[in-house]
Amino acid sequence: MEVLRPILINIDGRIYRKNYVKEQVYQHEEEDDFTYSGVVDCMDEPCDSVLIEQTDQGYRCTMDVPSALYKYIIGKKAETKRRLETETRTSISIPKHGVEGPIVITGQQQAGVASAQTRIEVMLDSFRRKQPFTHFLSFALNHATIQERFAKFKEEVLKSHSQDRGIDDSIFQNPAKLHLTIGTLILLNEQEITKASELLQKCKEDFIDKLTEGKPLLVRVKGIEYMNDDPSMVDVLYGKIEMKNGTDKLQLIADGLLERFIASGLMGKEWNKVKLHATLMNTLFRRDPTVEERNNTALGKQNFRERESFDARNVLKKFEDYLFGEVELNMVRISQRFSADDSGFYSSSASISFS
């Protein structure tokens, strides 16, 4: 099936086919050793680029690549880089490890430089998807009233249902970090953070201000829900989020942000619509209290089958309509993973306010 229906990759509006090639497996690889095998064909458009310039020595192309991704172009014992240079008849100059700067491709033939550039773009797109996310778009829900009501919810659950399988203190969210996740981002250097910040500001100007009319969104967090089929085998429990006045403005803003950030390439597409929810209990917190969600799904490289579960039937029945409180939302943040500000919420790399 890999041959009949190959993976298609969209980079800057160009569609590439990733041909199936059996990858070579290395035993006892070092942490910084990586290999990439795969042939990329262009579809719909020729493999050329406006980034390629003619010089006295031939042709030259520069690519802005975060230093964290250099290792994928170099490969195990520099094999990937050498193979690219040999097959495209180019020379590829990569900055030293940890040094931010452009990758420079030079060659005698424009087609060779274009081919090297295209193959590197496709490789990086593939490996970027495998990186753990670094930031996420969010609305903070850690208002004092909601934190207090959440603490009461936690107290009552532990008091009445701690005997239910899998329920204990370790699976509850940190109340200071209650939030609504819009989507996750992989921002690997300051340039990418700046690009995301500028896009967020443009979203405010293009549609958020029009939807909000300069007023905060009054949101109610009420009731709980789960997203799998069996309430006795739940791994994440969510708080429901709704606009108090019954409008869909919050959903429109969240979906608009998701669409814009996906289109920019800063966010991977996993869903067409944001599921408005706040994580209250998650069994992954037991292993890692800092775990976040990735585009409405539990995050991490952990396989779903390896996730623990708990019996939520009694909790769902008792707290079906539990009111966690109301909060005025007037800010969207690019929140930084594994961080905290003075309030205990995630540090913001950028934010916009609309009231």
C-alpha positions as CSV (number, residue, x, y, z in Angstrom):
1,M,0.0,0.0,0.0
2,E,3.0,2.3,0.6
3,V,3.7,2.1,-3.2
4,L,0.1,2.3,-4.4
5,R,-0.9,5.1,-2.0
6,P,2.3,6.9,-1.0
7,I,2.4,9.7,1.7
8,L,1.7,13.2,0.2
9,I,3.4,16.1,1.8
10,N,2.4,19.8,1.3
11,I,5.3,22.3,1.6
12,D,4.6,25.9,0.7
13,G,1.7,24.9,-1.6
14,R,3.8,22.2,-3.5
15,I,2.8,18.6,-3.3
16,Y,5.4,15.9,-2.9
17,R,5.1,12.1,-3.0
18,K,7.3,10.2,-0.5
19,N,8.2,7.0,-2.2
20,Y,8.5,3.9,-0.1
21,V,12.0,2.7,0.6
22,K,12.8,0.1,3.2
23,E,14.8,1.9,5.9
24,Q,18.1,0.5,7.1
25,V,18.1,-0.3,10.8
26,Y,21.2,0.4,12.9
27,Q,21.9,-1.4,16.1
28,H,23.0,0.5,19.2
29,E,22.6,4.0,17.6
30,E,23.8,6.9,19.6
31,E,21.3,9.5,20.7
32,D,22.5,12.0,18.1
33,D,22.7,9.6,15.2
34,F,19.9,9.7,12.7
35,T,19.2,8.3,9.3
36,Y,16.7,9.1,6.6
37,S,16.0,7.1,3.6
38,G,13.3,7.8,1.0
39,V,13.1,9.3,-2.4
40,V,10.9,12.3,-3.0
41,D,9.2,13.1,-6.3
42,C,7.6,16.4,-7.2
43,M,4.0,16.5,-8.1
44,D,2.0,19.3,-9.8
45,E,4.9,21.7,-10.0
46,P,8.5,21.4,-11.1
47,C,11.2,21.2,-8.5
48,D,12.5,24.8,-8.7
49,S,12.6,27.6,-6.2
50,V,12.8,31.4,-6.2
51,L,15.3,30.9,-3.3
52,I,17.9,29.7,-5.8
53,E,20.3,32.4,-7.1
54,Q,22.9,32.2,-9.8
55,T,26.5,33.0,-8.8
56,D,29.9,33.1,-10.6
57,Q,30.5,29.6,-9.4
58,G,27.1,28.1,-10.3
59,Y,23.9,28.2,-8.2
60,R,23.3,28.8,-4.5
61,C,20.4,28.4,-2.1
62,T,20.0,29.3,1.6
63,M,17.5,27.6,3.9
64,D,16.6,28.9,7.4
65,V,16.5,25.7,9.6
66,P,16.4,25.6,13.4
67,S,19.6,24.2,14.8
68,A,17.7,21.4,16.6
69,L,17.0,19.9,13.2
70,Y,20.6,19.9,11.8
71,K,21.2,16.4,13.0
72,Y,18.5,15.0,10.7
73,I,20.2,16.5,7.7
74,I,23.6,15.2,8.8
75,G,22.5,11.7,9.7
76,K,24.4,8.9,11.3
77,K,28.1,9.5,10.8
78,A,27.2,12.2,8.3
79,E,25.8,9.5,5.9
80,T,22.6,11.4,5.0
81,K,24.5,14.6,4.2
82,R,27.0,12.7,2.0
83,R,24.3,10.8,0.2
84,L,22.4,14.0,-0.5
85,E,25.5,15.7,-1.9
86,T,26.4,12.8,-4.0
87,E,23.0,12.2,-5.5
88,T,22.3,15.9,-6.2
89,R,25.9,16.8,-7.1
90,T,25.9,19.7,-4.6
91,S,27.7,20.9,-1.5
92,I,25.7,21.4,1.7
93,S,27.1,23.7,4.4
94,I,25.6,23.3,7.8
95,P,26.4,25.5,10.8
96,K,28.0,23.9,13.9
97,H,25.8,22.2,16.5
98,G,23.8,24.7,18.5
99,V,24.7,27.7,16.2
100,E,21.7,29.3,14.6
101,G,22.2,30.1,10.9
102,P,21.2,29.3,7.4
103,I,22.1,26.0,5.6
104,V,23.7,26.8,2.3
105,I,23.4,24.6,-0.8
106,T,25.7,25.2,-3.8
107,G,26.2,23.4,-7.1
108,Q,27.0,23.7,-10.7
109,Q,23.5,22.8,-11.9
110,Q,20.3,24.6,-10.8
111,A,18.3,21.3,-11.0
112,G,20.7,19.7,-8.5
113,V,20.4,22.6,-6.0
114,A,16.7,22.5,-6.4
115,S,16.6,18.8,-5.8
116,A,18.7,19.1,-2.7
117,Q,16.6,21.9,-1.3
118,T,13.3,19.9,-1.9
119,R,14.6,16.7,-0.4
120,I,15.8,18.6,2.7
121,E,12.4,20.3,3.0
122,V,10.6,17.0,2.9
123,M,13.0,15.4,5.4
124,L,12.6,18.2,7.8
125,D,8.8,18.2,7.6
126,S,8.8,14.5,8.4
127,F,11.2,14.8,11.4
128,R,9.6,18.0,12.7
129,R,6.3,16.1,13.1
130,K,8.1,13.7,15.5
131,Q,9.4,16.5,17.8
132,P,7.7,17.0,21.1
133,F,5.7,20.2,21.1
134,T,7.2,23.2,22.8
135,H,4.2,25.7,22.9
136,F,0.5,25.7,22.7
137,L,-2.3,28.2,22.0
138,S,-4.5,28.5,25.1
139,F,-7.1,30.4,27.0
140,A,-6.3,30.4,30.8
141,L,-9.2,29.1,33.0
142,N,-7.4,29.5,36.3
143,H,-9.7,32.1,37.7
144,A,-9.7,32.1,41.5
145,T,-13.4,31.0,41.7
146,I,-12.8,28.1,39.2
147,Q,-9.7,27.0,41.1
148,E,-11.7,26.9,44.4
149,R,-14.5,25.0,42.8
150,F,-12.1,22.6,41.2
151,A,-10.4,22.0,44.6
152,K,-13.8,21.2,46.1
153,F,-14.5,18.8,43.2
154,K,-11.2,17.1,43.8
155,E,-11.8,16.8,47.5
156,E,-15.3,15.3,47.1
157,V,-14.1,12.9,44.4
158,L,-11.2,11.6,46.6
159,K,-13.5,11.5,49.7
160,S,-16.3,9.5,48.0
161,H,-14.6,7.6,45.2
162,S,-11.0,6.9,46.1
163,Q,-11.8,3.3,46.3
164,D,-12.8,3.3,42.6
165,R,-10.1,1.7,40.4
166,G,-7.3,4.1,39.5
167,I,-8.6,7.2,41.2
168,D,-6.1,9.0,43.5
169,D,-4.5,12.4,44.0
170,S,-1.9,12.0,41.3
171,I,-4.2,12.2,38.3
172,F,-5.8,15.6,39.0
173,Q,-4.8,18.7,37.1
174,N,-2.8,21.5,38.8
175,P,-5.5,24.1,39.5
176,A,-3.2,26.9,38.7
177,K,-2.8,25.5,35.2
178,L,-6.4,24.9,34.2
179,H,-6.8,26.0,30.6
180,L,-8.4,25.4,27.2
181,T,-6.0,24.1,24.6
182,I,-6.6,25.3,21.0
183,G,-3.7,23.5,19.4
184,T,0.0,22.7,19.9
185,L,3.1,24.2,18.3
186,I,6.6,23.1,17.6
187,L,8.7,26.3,17.8
188,L,12.3,25.6,17.7
189,N,14.0,29.0,17.7
190,E,13.3,32.7,18.3
191,Q,12.5,33.2,14.6
192,E,9.7,30.7,14.7
193,I,8.3,32.1,18.0
194,T,8.3,35.6,16.3
195,K,6.5,34.2,13.3
196,A,3.8,32.6,15.6
197,S,3.5,35.9,17.5
198,E,3.0,37.9,14.4
199,L,0.4,35.4,13.1
200,L,-1.5,35.6,16.4
201,Q,-1.6,39.4,16.2
202,K,-2.8,39.2,12.6
203,C,-5.6,36.8,13.7
204,K,-6.7,39.5,16.2
205,E,-6.8,42.1,13.5
206,D,-8.5,40.0,10.9
207,F,-11.3,38.3,12.8
208,I,-11.0,38.1,16.6
209,D,-11.7,41.9,17.2
210,K,-14.7,41.7,14.9
211,L,-16.2,38.7,16.7
212,T,-15.6,40.1,20.2
213,E,-16.4,43.7,19.5
214,G,-13.9,44.7,22.2
215,K,-15.8,42.7,24.9
216,P,-14.6,39.7,26.9
217,L,-16.2,36.3,26.4
218,L,-18.2,35.2,29.4
219,V,-17.7,31.4,29.7
220,R,-19.1,28.8,32.0
221,V,-17.3,25.6,33.0
222,K,-20.1,23.2,33.9
223,G,-20.3,19.4,33.9
224,I,-17.8,16.7,33.0
225,E,-17.4,14.3,30.1
226,Y,-15.1,11.7,28.7
227,M,-14.1,10.9,25.1
228,N,-13.9,7.2,24.8
229,D,-16.6,4.5,24.7
230,D,-16.4,3.0,28.1
231,P,-16.8,5.1,31.3
232,S,-15.2,2.3,33.3
233,M,-12.0,2.6,31.3
234,V,-11.4,6.4,31.2
235,D,-7.9,7.9,31.0
236,V,-8.9,11.6,30.7
237,L,-11.9,13.5,32.2
238,Y,-12.8,16.9,30.9
239,G,-14.8,19.9,32.1
240,K,-17.4,21.2,29.6
241,I,-17.0,24.7,28.4
242,E,-19.8,26.9,27.0
243,M,-20.6,30.5,26.3
244,K,-23.0,31.8,29.0
245,N,-25.0,33.7,26.4
246,G,-25.3,30.7,24.1
247,T,-23.4,32.2,21.2
248,D,-20.7,30.4,19.3
249,K,-18.1,33.1,19.4
250,L,-15.6,31.1,21.4
251,Q,-15.9,28.2,19.0
252,L,-15.4,30.5,16.0
253,I,-12.3,32.1,17.5
254,A,-10.8,28.7,18.4
255,D,-11.5,27.2,15.0
256,G,-10.3,30.3,13.2
257,L,-7.0,30.2,15.1
258,L,-6.6,26.5,14.3
259,E,-7.3,27.1,10.6
260,R,-4.8,30.0,10.3
261,F,-2.0,28.3,12.3
262,I,-2.4,25.0,10.3
263,A,-2.3,27.0,7.0
264,S,0.9,28.7,8.1
265,G,2.6,25.4,8.7
266,L,3.2,26.2,12.4
267,M,0.6,23.7,13.5
268,G,0.0,20.2,12.3
269,K,-3.5,19.2,11.2
270,E,-5.2,16.6,13.3
271,W,-8.7,18.0,13.6
272,N,-10.9,20.4,11.6
273,K,-12.6,21.7,14.8
274,V,-11.4,22.5,18.3
275,K,-13.1,20.5,21.1
276,L,-13.7,23.1,23.8
277,H,-12.8,21.4,27.1
278,A,-10.5,21.7,30.1
279,T,-8.6,18.7,31.4
280,L,-9.5,17.9,35.0
281,M,-8.1,14.4,35.5
282,N,-5.5,12.6,33.3
283,T,-3.7,9.3,34.2
284,L,-0.6,10.6,32.4
285,F,-0.3,13.1,35.3
286,R,0.7,10.2,37.5
287,R,3.9,9.7,35.5
288,D,4.4,13.3,34.4
289,P,2.5,16.2,36.1
290,T,3.6,18.6,33.3
291,V,2.0,16.6,30.5
292,E,-0.2,18.6,28.1
293,E,-2.6,17.8,25.4
294,R,-1.9,17.8,21.6
295,N,-4.7,19.1,19.5
296,N,-7.5,17.5,21.6
297,T,-5.8,14.2,22.1
298,A,-3.6,13.0,24.9
299,L,0.0,13.9,24.2
300,G,3.3,12.1,24.4
301,K,5.0,9.4,22.4
302,Q,3.3,6.9,24.6
303,N,1.1,4.4,22.8
304,F,-2.6,4.6,23.6
305,R,-2.6,0.9,24.6
306,E,0.0,1.7,27.2
307,R,-2.0,4.3,28.9
308,E,-3.5,3.6,32.3
309,S,-7.2,4.0,32.9
310,F,-9.6,4.6,35.8
311,D,-13.2,3.8,36.6
312,A,-15.1,7.1,36.1
313,R,-18.7,5.8,36.3
314,N,-19.5,7.0,39.8
315,V,-17.7,10.3,39.3
316,L,-19.6,11.0,36.0
317,K,-22.9,10.2,37.6
318,K,-22.4,12.3,40.7
319,F,-20.8,15.4,39.0
320,E,-22.6,15.3,35.7
321,D,-23.8,18.9,36.1
322,Y,-21.2,20.2,38.6
323,L,-20.6,23.9,38.2
324,F,-16.9,24.9,38.2
325,G,-17.7,28.5,37.7
326,E,-17.7,31.3,35.2
327,V,-14.8,33.3,33.8
328,E,-14.3,36.2,31.4
329,L,-11.9,35.3,28.6
330,N,-10.1,38.2,27.0
331,M,-6.7,36.8,26.1
332,V,-5.2,34.2,23.8
333,R,-1.7,33.1,24.8
334,I,1.2,31.2,23.1
335,S,2.0,29.3,26.3
336,Q,5.4,27.7,26.8
337,R,5.5,24.1,27.9
338,F,7.4,23.2,31.1
339,S,7.1,26.7,32.5
340,A,5.3,28.8,35.0
341,D,4.7,32.5,35.6
342,D,4.2,34.3,38.9
343,S,0.5,33.1,39.0
344,G,1.5,29.4,38.5
345,F,0.1,29.4,35.0
346,Y,2.3,28.7,32.0
347,S,4.7,31.5,30.9
348,S,3.6,33.3,27.7
349,S,5.9,33.7,24.7
350,A,3.2,36.0,23.2
351,S,-0.4,37.0,23.8
352,I,-3.2,39.1,22.5
353,S,-6.1,40.7,24.4
354,F,-9.4,41.7,22.9
355,S,-11.1,43.7,25.7
